[in-house]
């Protein structure tokens, strides 16, 4: 019995490993963040394994039942809509429960959005911190004030309709001359990376409506 965390493509459907495809075909059940989205991928890969919904809104309720299935000898795979499960996606609670119950957890290597964005940013990457999504309201200002003093390169995820607001906050709290690299639609047809100061990149996206999912790489405070 084992829980397999299987990364799925973040754009290009070719960005999935042979091992991932084999695992999805061999397990007895696949847990998917959105069964409709994952259903298209599984059909493309000719994977006919039964699938069940497992997302942030039902994760607390489904963990106990999944643990029972694993303890009964089932092998189960967990996938998210895109990328590696449990990275700003559901999965942590289930992994923690498996560890507590001494159930084997195996994470396959594969697609994760922030790695290519960091590598192509041109910013220092020997040390970095992953922040994911900033708090929407409560705690956002406090978090930004702390991050203003962070010396390591910082990584954020952001949605298109919140990008301008976040860049404006970066300008206010981190300074308009701080270097930033913003990547969107990684591995997709319209993949793009915009680099420059926070002011320059903000001006770019004020002139060009943000579309797609974004990864923001922000330089740390200079020593």
C-alpha positions as CSV (number, residue, x, y, z in Angstrom):
1,X,0.0,0.0,0.0
2,X,1.3,3.5,-0.9
3,X,0.1,7.0,-1.7
4,X,1.7,8.3,-4.9
5,X,1.9,12.0,-5.5
6,X,2.0,12.3,-9.3
7,X,2.8,15.7,-11.0
8,X,0.8,16.5,-14.0
9,X,1.5,18.9,-16.9
10,X,1.3,22.7,-16.1
11,X,0.7,23.4,-19.8
12,X,2.2,21.3,-22.5
13,X,0.7,17.8,-22.3
14,X,4.0,16.3,-23.2
15,X,5.4,17.4,-19.8
16,X,4.6,14.2,-18.0
17,X,7.0,11.3,-17.3
18,X,6.6,7.7,-18.5
19,X,6.8,6.7,-14.8
20,X,3.8,9.0,-14.0
21,X,1.7,7.5,-16.8
22,X,2.5,3.9,-15.6
23,X,1.7,4.8,-12.0
24,X,-1.6,6.3,-12.9
25,X,-2.5,3.1,-14.8
26,X,-1.4,0.7,-12.1
27,X,-3.0,2.3,-9.0
28,X,-6.5,1.3,-8.0
29,X,-7.7,4.8,-7.5
30,X,-6.8,8.3,-8.5
31,X,-7.7,11.3,-6.3
32,X,-8.1,14.4,-8.5
33,X,-8.6,18.1,-7.6
34,X,-11.1,18.5,-10.4
35,X,-12.3,15.3,-12.0
36,X,-13.5,17.2,-15.1
37,X,-10.1,18.8,-15.7
38,X,-8.2,15.6,-14.9
39,X,-10.6,13.5,-16.9
40,X,-9.4,15.2,-20.1
41,X,-5.8,14.5,-19.3
42,X,-6.4,10.9,-18.3
43,X,-8.4,10.3,-21.5
44,X,-5.4,11.8,-23.5
45,X,-3.1,9.4,-21.7
46,X,-5.5,6.4,-22.1
47,X,-5.7,6.0,-18.3
48,X,-8.9,4.2,-17.3
49,X,-8.3,4.0,-13.5
50,X,-11.3,5.1,-11.4
51,X,-11.2,8.6,-10.2
52,X,-12.5,10.4,-7.1
53,X,-12.7,14.1,-6.1
54,X,-10.2,15.4,-3.6
55,X,-10.0,19.2,-3.3
56,X,-9.5,21.9,-0.7
57,X,-13.2,22.1,0.1
58,X,-13.6,18.4,1.0
59,X,-10.1,17.4,2.0
60,X,-10.8,17.4,5.7
61,X,-13.8,15.1,5.2
62,X,-12.2,12.6,2.8
63,X,-8.8,11.9,4.5
64,X,-10.1,9.3,7.0
65,X,-11.8,7.2,4.3
66,X,-8.7,7.4,2.1
67,X,-6.5,6.3,4.9
68,X,-8.8,3.3,5.4
69,X,-8.5,2.3,1.8
70,X,-4.7,2.6,2.0
71,X,-4.6,0.5,5.2
72,X,-6.7,-2.2,3.3
73,X,-3.8,-2.5,0.8
74,X,-4.9,-0.1,-1.9
75,X,-2.4,1.9,-3.9
76,X,-3.7,5.4,-4.5
77,X,-2.4,8.3,-6.7
78,X,-3.1,12.0,-5.9
79,X,-3.0,14.5,-8.7
80,X,-3.8,18.2,-8.9
81,X,-5.2,20.2,-11.8
82,X,-1.6,21.0,-12.8
83,X,1.9,20.6,-11.3
84,X,2.9,18.7,-8.2
85,X,0.3,18.0,-5.6
86,X,0.5,19.8,-2.2
87,X,2.4,22.8,-3.6
88,X,-0.3,25.5,-3.2
89,X,-2.7,22.6,-3.9
90,X,-4.5,20.0,-1.8
91,X,-2.4,17.1,-0.5
92,X,-0.7,18.2,2.7
93,X,-3.4,16.9,5.1
94,X,-3.5,13.5,3.4
95,X,0.3,13.2,3.4
96,X,0.5,14.2,7.0
97,X,-2.2,11.6,7.9
98,X,-0.2,8.9,5.9
99,X,3.0,9.8,7.8
100,X,1.2,9.5,11.1
101,X,-0.2,6.1,10.2
102,X,3.1,4.9,8.8
103,X,1.7,4.6,5.3
104,X,4.4,4.9,2.5
105,X,4.3,8.2,0.6
106,X,6.1,8.3,-2.8
107,X,6.4,11.6,-4.7
108,X,7.3,11.3,-8.3
109,X,9.5,14.1,-9.8
110,X,7.8,16.3,-12.4
111,X,6.3,19.6,-13.4
112,X,6.3,22.5,-10.8
113,X,5.7,26.0,-12.1
114,X,8.1,27.9,-9.8
115,X,11.2,26.0,-10.8
116,X,11.4,27.1,-14.5
117,X,10.3,30.6,-13.5
118,X,13.1,30.9,-11.0
119,X,15.7,29.5,-13.4
120,X,14.9,31.9,-16.3
121,X,14.5,34.9,-14.0
122,X,18.2,35.8,-14.0
123,X,17.9,36.5,-10.3
124,X,20.1,34.7,-7.7
125,X,18.8,31.2,-7.1
126,X,21.3,29.6,-4.8
127,X,19.0,30.6,-1.9
128,X,15.3,31.4,-2.2
129,X,12.0,31.2,-0.3
130,X,8.7,30.0,-1.6
131,X,5.8,32.2,-0.5
132,X,3.1,30.9,-2.8
133,X,-0.1,33.1,-2.7
134,X,0.0,36.1,-0.4
135,X,-2.9,36.5,2.1
136,X,-5.8,38.2,0.3
137,X,-6.7,40.6,3.1
138,X,-5.8,39.8,6.7
139,X,-2.1,39.6,7.3
140,X,-1.1,40.8,3.8
141,X,0.4,44.1,5.0
142,X,2.2,42.4,7.9
143,X,3.6,39.8,5.6
144,X,4.8,42.4,3.0
145,X,6.5,44.4,5.8
146,X,8.5,41.3,6.9
147,X,9.4,40.3,3.3
148,X,10.7,43.8,2.7
149,X,13.7,42.8,4.8
150,X,14.1,39.3,3.2
151,X,17.6,39.0,1.6
152,X,16.8,35.8,-0.3
153,X,15.1,35.6,-3.7
154,X,11.3,35.3,-3.2
155,X,8.8,33.3,-5.2
156,X,5.1,34.1,-5.4
157,X,2.1,32.7,-7.3
158,X,-0.7,35.1,-8.5
159,X,-3.9,35.0,-10.5
160,X,-4.4,37.4,-13.4
161,X,-7.1,39.5,-11.8
162,X,-4.9,40.2,-8.7
163,X,-1.6,40.7,-10.4
164,X,-1.7,44.5,-10.7
165,X,-2.8,44.8,-7.0
166,X,0.1,42.6,-5.9
167,X,2.7,44.5,-8.1
168,X,1.4,47.8,-6.6
169,X,1.9,46.4,-3.1
170,X,5.4,45.2,-4.0
171,X,6.1,48.7,-5.3
172,X,4.8,50.2,-2.0
173,X,6.5,47.9,0.4
174,X,9.6,46.6,-1.4
175,X,10.5,49.7,-3.4
176,X,9.9,50.6,-7.0
177,X,13.5,49.8,-8.1
178,X,13.6,46.2,-6.7
179,X,14.2,43.7,-9.5
180,X,11.4,41.3,-10.5
181,X,10.8,38.6,-13.1
182,X,7.2,37.7,-13.9
183,X,6.5,34.5,-15.9
184,X,3.1,33.5,-17.2
185,X,1.6,30.5,-19.0
186,X,4.7,28.4,-18.4
187,X,5.2,25.6,-21.0
188,X,2.1,26.8,-22.9
189,X,1.8,28.4,-26.3
190,X,1.9,32.0,-25.0
191,X,4.6,31.6,-22.4
192,X,6.2,34.9,-21.5
193,X,8.7,36.3,-19.0
194,X,8.9,40.0,-18.2
195,X,11.9,41.3,-16.3
196,X,12.8,44.7,-14.9
197,X,12.2,46.8,-11.8
198,X,8.9,46.5,-10.1
199,X,7.8,49.9,-11.6
200,X,8.8,48.8,-15.1
201,X,7.0,45.5,-14.9
202,X,3.9,47.1,-13.3
203,X,3.8,49.6,-16.2
204,X,4.0,46.7,-18.7
205,X,1.0,44.9,-17.3
206,X,-1.0,48.1,-16.9
207,X,-0.6,48.5,-20.6
208,X,-1.1,44.8,-21.4
209,X,-4.0,43.1,-19.6
210,X,-2.8,40.2,-17.5
211,X,-3.8,36.8,-18.8
212,X,-2.9,33.3,-17.6
213,X,-1.4,32.1,-14.3
214,X,1.6,34.0,-13.0
215,X,4.8,33.2,-11.1
216,X,6.6,36.2,-9.6
217,X,10.3,36.1,-8.8
218,X,11.4,39.0,-6.6
219,X,15.0,39.9,-5.7
220,X,15.8,39.9,-2.0
221,X,16.9,43.1,-0.2
222,X,20.5,44.0,-1.1
223,X,22.9,43.5,1.8
